[in-house]
Amino acid sequence: MNDNNLFRKEVLTLKRYVPGKPIEEVKKELGLEDIIKLASNENPLGPSKKAVEAIRKEAESINIYPDPAAANLREKLARRYDLNPQQIVIGNGGEEIIKFIAQTFINAGDEAIMANPSFGLYGTSVSHMGGKLVQIPLKNYKHDFETFVQKVNDKTKLIFVCNPNNPTGNIMTSEEIEYLFNNIPEDIVVVLDEAYYDYAIKNPKYPESLEILKKRPNTIILRTFSKVAGLAGVRTGYCLTSKEIANEMTKVKGVFNANRLAQVAALAALEDKEHIEKTVELNYEAMEIMEEYFEKNNLEYIKSNSNFVFVNVNMDSRIVFQKLLEKGVIIRPGYLWNWDNWLRVSTGTIEQTQRFIEALGELL
Ligand SMILES: *Cc1c(COP(=O)(O)O)cnc(C)c1O
């Protein structure tokens, strides 16, 4: 048997996800000590102290398997959103939910529509299942819903809407979302990826996706504790959908996919409104500092409603990435999305944000 037969054929051509460069790696490679990472949209204030305390307590019980249903967490989320717990699936991060979605719906040859550039894991998960990706270039930096609608056919199973979009950071408005929903069949499953929800709702034009779900069951709202809640390291995300979809997705998931520490940390984080509010407030302060700098220096950027911003630095992002790295600042270079002169930069603390601006200023 040659190697090409050994592996599932979709795996051989699968694209590897390129994550933000870990601080530990930069320390080792460049011998630097003082490094800031503005590359993965993490919470610069750290995790909720309540979540950390909950993890400490729970650590004593990690010899016991977690609750496979994550019942406490699902009940709490259900109460918050006025849903039935049976409409909620917990994932080992939102990324796992994206995999469950592809595994639940995609037969070989089925089509999934997404924007380009957008969150790469949609593509990987769909391709893994033998699905066909239909990637629609952004138009005026936004999801081009008119073309989305035109591309719908009998094979279309899924539509991914990354809102706010990663890497561009901007939102699709309620009006634009309404246009999409009004012009596609009911039996297409629409995934609204709201990983940056708490930042995005500061924009009054951000859609009320729960209202959409109430009217249209074939909708999946994806959220995560990795970003604003600062729990990226313990891995918890979830989706809100119809009972029917959640029931099928639950069959696909690993039995104990939500571990004990993640479950209690998420529960505690949900209680810590103050931590979320502080984080969102800091985000928009840091964002303003960056925007001011970009404007003063005539750098084109996309108006963001998330905790990162996409900016055109008019220089090869490979070079800028490396030069910033040497100054101890990790960002995400745009060439990864074929936007060669752009950078995606997360907001940091005020100090970190200013350090990024100074480092960039020295290059430009
Ligand atoms: C971060 C992110 C997610 C989920 O991340 P997890 O850490 O796996 O929860 C999902 N979608 C987008 C667009 C993201 O940026």
The ligand as an ORCA input file, in Angstrom:
! r2SCAN-3c Opt
* xyz 0 1
  C     -11.194     32.555     18.376
  C     -12.243     32.244     17.421
  C     -13.092     31.129     17.555
  C     -13.039     30.100     18.632
  O     -11.865     29.956     19.299
  P     -11.766     28.868     20.446
  O     -10.567     29.292     21.210
  O     -11.595     27.540     19.791
  O     -13.015     28.935     21.250
  C     -14.084     30.940     16.632
  N     -14.252     31.791     15.622
  C     -13.476     32.855     15.447
  C     -13.740     33.773     14.328
  C     -12.437     33.124     16.335
  O     -11.655     34.185     16.126
*
